[in-house]
């Protein structure tokens, strides 16, 4: 399976990673990861639906809902 063209590229910020999860190949923090996952899975849902892959579309939709819920709950925690 080949990698899709047009993937995101991240610039190095020059700052030292604050946690072990941030040390991995330019990933950024958990908030950025969840946002990227939500966006990417949304595109995969559309692709699965276009090709009438019902079960795959459903499972990807569940992953999208989970990622979006994580985004909502993390933003609520930041406000308090």
N, C-alpha and C positions, 0 to 999 in steps of 0.2 A: 504494500500500500504506500502510495507516495504522499508527501506532505503537500497541503494546499498552499498555493501561492498567495502572497499578500499578507503574510503573518505579521503580527506586531513585533516591532523591534524596540528595545528599551535602551536608553542612554544611561551610562554609569553616572551616578550623582556625585561620586567622589567622597561621599560620607561613609563611615564605617557602619556595617549592618548592626542593628540594635538587638536582634535575636537570631538564634540558629536558623530559623525558617527563612530569614531574609538573606542569609549567606548563599543560598542556592541561586546560581546563574541568573542574576538580575531579576528576580521574581517580584520584588517589592513586598509589601505587607499583606496580611490576610484580607483586608478590605479591597485592595486592588485585585487580588486573586479571585475573590468572590464576584466582583464586578465583571472581570474578564470571562469567568466561567458562565455567568448568566447571559452575557452577550453572545458568546460562542455557541452555547447550547440552543439559544433562540434561533440562530441560523441553521443549526443541525435539525431542529424540529421542522422548520420550513422545508428543508431538503427531504427529510423522511416523508413528510406529508405529500410533497410534490410527486414522490415516487410510490405513493400509497403503501408505505411500510407502517401499517397501523400500530403494531405492538412496539416497534422501535420508536415511532413518533410519540406514543403514550409514555414510554419510559423516559425518553428525553424531556418530554413535557414535565414529568415529575421532577427531574433534576433541575429544570429551569425554575419551577415553583420553589424548590428548596433553596436554590441560590438567591432568588429574589427575596424570599422570607429572611434569609440571613442578612441581606443588605438592609432590609427594613429594621430588623431587630438591632443590628449594630449601630445604625444611625440614631435610633431611639436612645441607646445606651450612651452615645456620645453627647446627646443633648442634656442628659441629667447630670 
